[in-house]
Amino acid sequence: MSSPDFANAKIIDADGHVLDREAELHKFLFRHTVGRRFETLLDCVALIYGGIPEQFPRLRVVFLECGCGWVPYWMDRMDEEWEKRRSEAPLLKMRPSDYMKKGNWFYAAEPEESTLPFCLDKVGEDTILFASDYPHWDGSFPSYDVDGRGAQRYHGGAKSKEHAR
């Protein structure tokens, strides 16, 4: 029995229309949704597994333009993979998530992110930065709405960071 050829598989929607994947890749909606986010995941894993946090422990790293909702998932994913294959990241002395929460890696959150309260708990209040996206066309500043609990902690953390400088 031969295996199916998925490279030429067609995606068909509920109405029977064939999705043209090539055309979708060139739409702004697709590129704006996917673009920066996947590159950020690759950058993060390359920095961590490459041992940069061990080689340069005081280096500050900031991830912008893609929110913070990806961070808890990525910390868990990298920890899981690292536990199984530590030999491929020999410079690391701690779990990847420990470096990401240590206090010199920061993640910009979009004010309307529904996962913001979870991220504040999982990643740490002092690592999440405010990103208004002003004056970009898709920014919601100055009228944004964040969960009451998250808003208070979020702005408190941002204020603390500003006073710490």
C-alpha angles and dihedrals in degrees: 000000000000122000118250121261102242093172089076096037117133125225110219123192127218091272093054096255116143112235112230101218093188092055092046091056090062097051116104091228091059095043094045091049096048107021112087095023099066092043089054092053090052093047092050096050092045092052094046100042090040088063096241094141090055095044094045106025095171095048112122116219124191126191112203139176099033109070125238103267091097094057101078092047092047093049091053093045095049093045091052094049093043092052089058099042109026091148089072091059101039097163095063117101096175137037114282090245091057090060091046092053097038095102107257098075114079135191126201114227125206109231093233096053109130091205094057096105090049091048092050089055098041102038101028135260094251094058099053116088129195116252115186093177086217125186094018117113092243098048119113096205129156094020108051134140123215127176107276094241093046094045094056094047093040095054092040090056093047090050092049091052091051093051092047093065 
